[in-house]
């Protein structure tokens, strides 16, 4: 009764939340796990990933967040749910995350819209909801460079700049064999 695990990653404002939720809803038993939620449950003592005064503690807690999302995915998949995890995981951290969910069938989707599109989406989100991803010197260009550290041979990479979320979801499903990590 074990199901699949999906990881949807990409820059902030690339469409991860919307696409991951739509993707999870395509399965008879689907779960959408927002990896960024794990730190929100801490009521005191969390050190943000970009903390320059405590970089080792920040890194340790970021890795904790990643482990928690992987463990959650394993538990849901083991119970027969297709689990779609959405988070900002890049570079070698993806390799470690995938190892944490093995031997489950695992898909990786990297959303990588053009930087100008990410900036426009972030601005629209800021105006609409007040949520801001980029500030204090952190830019869409810097975030895109972080995404680019992810091994390019892994998973399905999509430029979803000119797609609506339902179109992106349909393309992911149509190309699911490309996203499956073997």
Steps between C-alpha positions, in 0.01 A plus 500: 500500500806727471452802275736748338677805633535822301730792580414831334770760538607826338564863582268689728199625297557234233157349560594210729212532748227528240639229273576259785147535633346449155727201442409334830131540414549292182551182700224293658684524832714813487681705763667839461778563753637853521857455620524859616229437759725297727688801634175690560401253771801594712383754758844607617862447400487449124796647311416601143697345214657835409618589851858623467566513874423130550566335165567151640181496704304641207632222276428232762140615530455524123614139474253412775222658293603295198515176704156566645347548155668180374382300803148636458502402132617147583225456759225623271626292205529194722134549591404505133490874432683662211692772680599822326758697700567858403805683632802710412754218486794543266838355409632202691220542755268347239725196472489453878123554509444237230721254687285555810186385315657201322403236398161660430427598140603866497438778251684832486355807331706820482296805404730755342315791343697794364640732768293794377185289534594402856552868587163594350324217685660605826388860447143391416494281810629786714227730371231233536583332829789694649724191479852591389769248406778735395646764730816600683726434200344163419389522137337276241840488324670368814224247559519383138874447543423281803251296297768459232724315750259207481639216288343565159474132410256437785128515444280712278598865457221726378500860389144580604533872418223498242272240656202517730531269803257244355707488179817441702329225697377331182851513350650351816256210487551450126878490552500305827746241371755782459453606861540149644838451660649156441 
